């Protein structure tokens, strides 16, 4: 029995030595971490080899894993001390603006303030002149020559005048002399004499010229130069005239007439509604609406559409000869390359 225990001890010693060899050099360790040994039958000796093919035919192959399976995970250890706080990272992009919230309820109205003090009453004006005692007004002419007070307090007399547009004017003339003479009577000699409605390049500095072809001065109060759009027959601009125009004189009026097809211009007595003169150019306007009346702006034979102002050649439409009015547009009007606002018309070329 003693000898057997010695054999077993030697076998154990050999195994221990083999493990030491594996731990030291690892030369007999296989690639799959399995340890292979060769043992002779009936003996306790064990020879460690690299593979089973190294065992002899009379040796038994013994294998075992270098490391057993992992055991269950142990309990977690206590948490360590928190590390130092890191630097703050950059701010992310701003999010989209949210929708506006609902409007709050309207607050109550404030109290009405106290009424302010009334201002001081103004001074009473001077009393007007007393009318004649016991007289009745049978006509406005009876007021002429009555005493009146002027704005500066000086004495004067009532003067009455009737304009060419049948407008009655009252004035307080200085002293007791006769009233001023009335304006010159309306003359039938007022005509549209020249028009420049289209200029080379950008349109600017257009004009219409009025001529007094009569033998006496013509009153201009109540006379209007009216421009008419041929597209709808409606007035689109006008110039109200004042004063008077001497016989044979010319008056240039700065006004920008359209260069459409057609367009027109008319001279109107605004009090009576009478059409004094007219021109329809680049086509016919036979139903122009001016105020509450409708007018035909074509005189006699219509002006040919080819007889027109030009935007490539400087010039104007003019009565040729100057002031000629036969009530026939086709024979009275022509294009001339010489513009003469305020002067007699010249045919050119």
C-alpha positions as CSV (number, residue, x, y, z in Angstrom):
1,X,0.0,0.0,0.0
2,X,2.8,2.4,0.7
3,X,4.3,1.8,-2.7
4,X,0.9,2.6,-4.4
5,X,0.6,5.9,-2.6
6,X,4.1,6.8,-3.7
7,X,3.1,6.1,-7.3
8,X,0.0,8.3,-7.0
9,X,2.0,11.0,-5.4
10,X,4.5,10.9,-8.3
11,X,1.7,11.1,-10.8
12,X,0.3,14.1,-9.0
13,X,3.8,15.6,-9.0
14,X,4.1,15.0,-12.7
15,X,0.7,16.7,-13.3
16,X,1.7,19.6,-11.1
17,X,5.0,19.9,-12.9
18,X,3.1,19.9,-16.3
19,X,0.8,22.7,-15.1
20,X,3.9,24.6,-14.1
21,X,5.3,24.1,-17.5
22,X,2.1,25.3,-19.1
23,X,2.0,28.3,-16.9
24,X,5.6,29.1,-17.4
25,X,6.0,28.7,-21.2
26,X,2.6,27.6,-22.5
27,X,4.4,25.6,-25.2
28,X,1.9,22.7,-24.8
29,X,-1.3,24.8,-24.9
30,X,-3.5,24.2,-27.9
31,X,-5.1,26.9,-29.9
32,X,-8.6,26.1,-28.5
33,X,-7.5,26.4,-24.9
34,X,-7.9,22.6,-24.3
35,X,-5.1,20.8,-22.4
36,X,-4.3,17.3,-23.8
37,X,-2.4,14.6,-21.8
38,X,-1.2,11.0,-22.5
39,X,-1.4,8.5,-19.7
40,X,-0.1,4.9,-19.7
41,X,-2.6,2.4,-18.4
42,X,-2.1,1.3,-14.8
43,X,0.2,4.1,-14.1
44,X,-0.4,7.5,-12.5
45,X,2.0,9.3,-14.8
46,X,0.6,11.9,-17.2
47,X,2.4,13.4,-20.1
48,X,1.1,16.7,-21.4
49,X,1.2,17.0,-25.2
50,X,0.1,19.6,-27.7
51,X,-2.4,17.4,-29.5
52,X,-3.8,13.9,-29.1
53,X,-1.8,12.7,-32.1
54,X,1.3,12.9,-29.9
55,X,0.1,10.1,-27.6
56,X,1.5,6.6,-28.2
57,X,-0.7,3.7,-29.0
58,X,-0.4,2.3,-25.5
59,X,-1.3,5.6,-23.9
60,X,-4.7,6.9,-23.1
61,X,-5.6,10.5,-24.2
62,X,-6.9,12.7,-21.4
63,X,-8.2,16.3,-22.2
64,X,-9.6,19.1,-20.0
65,X,-10.3,22.8,-20.5
66,X,-7.8,25.3,-19.4
67,X,-10.5,27.4,-17.9
68,X,-13.9,26.4,-16.8
69,X,-17.1,28.3,-17.6
70,X,-17.6,31.7,-16.0
71,X,-19.5,31.7,-12.8
72,X,-22.5,33.9,-12.0
73,X,-21.9,37.6,-11.8
74,X,-21.3,38.8,-8.3
75,X,-23.2,41.6,-6.6
76,X,-22.4,45.2,-7.8
77,X,-19.9,47.0,-5.7
78,X,-20.6,50.4,-4.1
79,X,-20.7,53.4,-6.5
80,X,-17.5,55.4,-6.7
81,X,-17.1,59.0,-6.0
82,X,-18.6,61.3,-8.6
83,X,-16.0,62.7,-11.0
84,X,-15.4,66.4,-11.6
85,X,-18.0,68.3,-13.6
86,X,-17.0,68.7,-17.2
87,X,-17.1,71.9,-19.2
88,X,-20.5,73.0,-20.6
89,X,-20.9,72.2,-24.3
90,X,-21.9,74.8,-26.9
91,X,-25.6,75.8,-27.0
92,X,-27.7,74.0,-29.6
93,X,-29.5,75.9,-32.3
94,X,-32.6,77.9,-31.3
95,X,-35.9,76.1,-31.9
96,X,-38.7,77.5,-34.0
97,X,-40.8,80.3,-32.5
98,X,-44.0,78.9,-31.1
99,X,-47.4,80.3,-32.1
100,X,-48.6,83.4,-30.5
101,X,-50.8,82.9,-27.5
102,X,-54.4,84.0,-27.5
103,X,-55.1,87.7,-26.9
104,X,-56.1,88.6,-23.4
105,X,-59.5,90.0,-22.5
106,X,-60.1,93.7,-23.1
107,X,-59.8,95.7,-19.9
108,X,-62.6,97.9,-18.8
109,X,-62.8,101.5,-20.2
110,X,-61.4,104.2,-18.0
111,X,-63.5,106.9,-16.5
112,X,-64.5,109.9,-18.6
113,X,-62.5,112.9,-17.7
114,X,-64.0,116.1,-16.5
115,X,-65.3,118.7,-19.1
116,X,-62.8,121.5,-19.6
117,X,-63.7,125.1,-19.0
118,X,-65.4,127.0,-21.8
119,X,-63.2,129.5,-23.7
120,X,-63.7,133.2,-23.6
121,X,-66.3,134.6,-26.0
122,X,-64.8,136.4,-29.0
123,X,-65.3,140.1,-29.7
124,X,-68.5,141.1,-31.5
125,X,-68.0,142.1,-35.1
126,X,-68.9,145.6,-36.4
127,X,-72.6,146.0,-37.4
128,X,-73.2,146.2,-41.1
129,X,-74.6,149.3,-42.8
130,X,-78.3,149.8,-42.3
131,X,-80.4,149.3,-45.5
132,X,-82.5,152.1,-46.9
133,X,-85.7,152.6,-45.0
134,X,-89.0,151.9,-46.6
135,X,-87.6,150.7,-49.9
136,X,-88.2,147.3,-51.6
137,X,-85.6,145.3,-53.6
138,X,-87.0,145.0,-57.1
139,X,-83.6,144.2,-58.8
140,X,-80.0,143.8,-57.8
141,X,-79.2,147.0,-59.7
142,X,-80.9,149.0,-56.9
143,X,-78.0,147.9,-54.5
144,X,-75.4,149.6,-56.7
145,X,-74.1,152.7,-55.1
146,X,-75.3,151.9,-51.6
147,X,-72.9,152.8,-48.8
148,X,-70.7,150.0,-47.4
149,X,-67.7,149.5,-45.1
150,X,-64.5,148.1,-46.5
151,X,-62.3,145.6,-44.6
152,X,-60.0,148.4,-43.3
153,X,-63.1,150.3,-42.0
154,X,-63.0,152.9,-44.7
155,X,-66.3,154.0,-46.4
156,X,-67.2,152.7,-49.8
157,X,-70.1,152.0,-52.1
158,X,-71.5,148.7,-53.5
159,X,-70.4,147.9,-57.0
160,X,-72.0,145.2,-59.1
161,X,-70.4,143.4,-62.1
162,X,-71.6,140.5,-64.3
163,X,-68.9,138.2,-65.7
164,X,-68.9,136.5,-69.1
165,X,-70.1,133.3,-67.3
166,X,-73.1,135.3,-66.0
167,X,-71.6,135.3,-62.5
168,X,-72.7,138.4,-60.5
169,X,-69.9,139.9,-58.4
170,X,-70.4,142.4,-55.5
171,X,-67.6,144.6,-54.2
172,X,-67.3,147.5,-51.9
173,X,-65.5,150.1,-54.0
174,X,-63.5,153.0,-52.6
175,X,-65.3,156.3,-52.2
176,X,-68.6,157.1,-53.8
177,X,-67.5,157.0,-57.5
178,X,-69.2,154.9,-60.2
179,X,-68.7,151.1,-60.0
180,X,-65.9,149.6,-62.1
181,X,-66.8,148.6,-65.7
182,X,-67.8,145.0,-66.2
183,X,-65.4,142.6,-67.8
184,X,-65.3,142.4,-71.6
185,X,-68.2,140.4,-73.1
186,X,-67.8,136.8,-74.2
187,X,-66.4,136.6,-77.7
188,X,-67.1,133.8,-80.1
189,X,-63.6,134.1,-81.4
190,X,-61.9,131.7,-78.9
191,X,-60.4,128.6,-80.6
192,X,-58.0,125.9,-79.8
193,X,-55.1,126.9,-82.0
194,X,-52.2,124.4,-81.3
195,X,-51.6,121.3,-79.3
196,X,-48.4,119.3,-78.4
197,X,-49.4,116.0,-76.9
198,X,-46.6,113.7,-77.9
199,X,-42.9,114.5,-77.5
200,X,-39.7,112.8,-78.6
201,X,-38.7,110.3,-75.8
202,X,-40.4,110.7,-72.5
203,X,-43.5,112.9,-72.7
204,X,-43.1,116.3,-70.9
205,X,-43.7,120.0,-71.4
206,X,-46.9,119.4,-73.3
207,X,-49.2,122.4,-74.0
208,X,-52.4,123.6,-75.6
209,X,-52.6,127.1,-77.1
210,X,-55.8,129.2,-77.2
211,X,-56.3,132.0,-79.7
212,X,-58.7,134.9,-79.8
213,X,-59.6,135.3,-83.4
214,X,-62.3,137.9,-82.6
215,X,-62.1,141.7,-83.0
216,X,-62.5,142.5,-79.3
217,X,-61.2,141.2,-76.0
218,X,-62.6,137.9,-74.8
219,X,-63.4,137.1,-71.2
220,X,-61.9,133.9,-69.9
221,X,-63.8,133.7,-66.6
222,X,-66.0,130.6,-66.7
223,X,-64.1,129.1,-69.6
224,X,-62.5,125.6,-69.2
225,X,-60.1,123.7,-71.4
226,X,-61.1,120.0,-71.0
227,X,-59.1,116.9,-72.0
228,X,-61.1,113.8,-73.0
229,X,-60.1,110.1,-73.0
230,X,-61.3,108.5,-76.2
231,X,-61.3,105.1,-74.7
232,X,-64.3,105.8,-72.5
233,X,-65.3,109.3,-73.6
234,X,-64.7,110.7,-70.1
235,X,-63.0,113.9,-69.0
236,X,-59.6,113.2,-67.4
237,X,-58.1,116.7,-66.9
238,X,-59.1,120.3,-67.2
239,X,-57.7,123.9,-66.8
240,X,-60.1,126.6,-65.6
241,X,-59.2,129.9,-67.3
242,X,-59.5,133.4,-65.8
243,X,-59.0,137.0,-66.9
244,X,-59.4,138.1,-70.5
245,X,-57.6,137.6,-73.8
246,X,-57.0,140.5,-76.2
247,X,-58.2,140.4,-79.8
248,X,-55.6,138.4,-81.9
249,X,-53.7,137.3,-78.7
250,X,-52.5,133.8,-78.0
251,X,-52.5,132.0,-74.6
252,X,-50.3,128.8,-74.0
253,X,-51.6,126.5,-71.3
254,X,-49.2,124.0,-69.8
255,X,-51.1,120.7,-69.7
256,X,-50.2,117.1,-70.5
257,X,-52.7,115.7,-73.1
258,X,-52.8,111.9,-73.8
259,X,-51.4,110.5,-77.0
260,X,-53.9,107.7,-77.4
261,X,-56.1,106.8,-80.3
262,X,-58.4,108.6,-80.1
263,X,-58.2,111.5,-77.6
264,X,-59.7,115.0,-77.7
265,X,-59.7,118.5,-76.3
266,X,-62.6,120.9,-75.8
267,X,-63.2,124.5,-74.9
268,X,-66.3,124.8,-72.8
269,X,-68.4,127.7,-71.3
270,X,-69.0,126.2,-67.9
271,X,-72.0,128.5,-67.1
272,X,-74.0,127.8,-70.2
273,X,-72.5,124.5,-71.2
274,X,-71.8,125.8,-74.7
275,X,-69.0,124.0,-76.7
276,X,-66.9,126.8,-78.1
277,X,-64.3,124.7,-79.9
278,X,-63.0,121.1,-80.1
279,X,-60.5,118.8,-81.6
280,X,-60.7,115.0,-81.8
281,X,-57.2,113.6,-82.9
282,X,-56.0,110.1,-84.0
283,X,-59.7,109.1,-84.4
284,X,-63.2,110.3,-83.8
285,X,-64.8,111.1,-80.4
286,X,-68.5,111.7,-81.0
287,X,-69.9,111.2,-77.4
288,X,-67.6,112.9,-74.9
289,X,-69.1,113.3,-71.4
290,X,-68.2,116.6,-69.8
291,X,-70.0,117.5,-66.7
292,X,-73.6,116.3,-67.2
293,X,-73.6,116.9,-71.0
294,X,-72.5,114.8,-74.0
295,X,-70.6,116.5,-76.9
296,X,-69.4,115.6,-80.4
297,X,-65.8,116.7,-80.7
298,X,-65.5,116.2,-84.4
299,X,-65.8,119.4,-86.5
300,X,-66.9,118.8,-90.0
301,X,-64.7,116.2,-91.7
302,X,-62.7,114.3,-89.1
303,X,-59.0,114.9,-88.9
304,X,-57.2,111.9,-90.6
305,X,-55.6,109.5,-88.1
306,X,-52.3,109.9,-90.0
307,X,-52.3,113.6,-89.2
308,X,-50.9,113.4,-85.7
309,X,-48.3,114.6,-83.3
310,X,-45.0,112.6,-83.5
311,X,-42.8,111.0,-80.9
312,X,-39.9,110.7,-83.3
313,X,-40.0,114.2,-84.9
314,X,-40.4,117.3,-82.7
315,X,-43.5,119.3,-83.6
316,X,-47.2,119.9,-82.9
317,X,-50.7,119.8,-84.4
318,X,-51.5,123.4,-85.4
319,X,-54.2,125.4,-87.3
320,X,-52.5,126.2,-90.6
321,X,-52.7,129.1,-91.5
322,X,-52.6,130.5,-87.9
323,X,-56.1,130.8,-86.4
324,X,-58.0,129.4,-89.4
325,X,-61.4,128.0,-88.3
326,X,-63.7,126.7,-91.0
327,X,-65.3,124.2,-88.7
328,X,-63.8,121.5,-90.8
329,X,-60.9,119.7,-88.9
330,X,-59.5,118.0,-92.0
331,X,-58.8,121.3,-93.7
332,X,-57.9,123.4,-90.6
333,X,-55.3,121.2,-88.9
334,X,-51.8,120.0,-89.9
335,X,-48.6,118.6,-88.3
336,X,-45.8,121.1,-88.2
337,X,-42.2,120.6,-87.1
338,X,-42.1,124.2,-85.7
339,X,-43.8,124.5,-82.2
340,X,-44.9,128.0,-81.4
341,X,-46.5,128.2,-78.0
342,X,-47.8,131.7,-77.5
343,X,-46.8,132.8,-81.0
344,X,-48.4,132.5,-84.5
345,X,-48.3,129.0,-86.1
346,X,-45.8,128.3,-88.8
347,X,-46.1,125.5,-91.4
348,X,-42.9,123.4,-91.4
349,X,-41.9,121.8,-93.6
